[in-house]
């Protein structure tokens, strides 16, 4: 199942917050020429985003909990169709990824001029393990220890 990871509310809000926070907006505007775009956002923007990322981590946790609490009802309906179970599992995966992304953004908001704006790109970096070296590049250095 190749699913859209931005289907949780927290992921959608986090994308909007990060695009607003980045001086150059989405990755398309800065990823190919990172050295040119090293302008940091204003301090008050960073402070506001710290609160936003903390709130979004909590929202993602509530979303994940809600999807797990509803799972028995979806399972009860599975005799008719498997769609509720698949939808709830997808929602749980999306909200879990959004929580991890928000927690990572809490730290990197303070140190990076631009940050990844979509959960799909965050997952790519997490899977490539570049988060250990430079978390918000789509082309990367080798992770520590390799």
Protein Blocks (a to p, Z undefined) as FASTA:
>chain_A
ZZdfklpfklmmmmmmmmmmpmnlpaklmmmmmmlmmcccdfklmmmmmmmmmmmmmmmm
mmmmmmmmmmmmmmmmmmmpmklmmmmmmmmmmmmmmmmmmmmmmmmmmmpfbdcfbfkl
mmmmmmnopmmmmmmbcbdcddehZZ
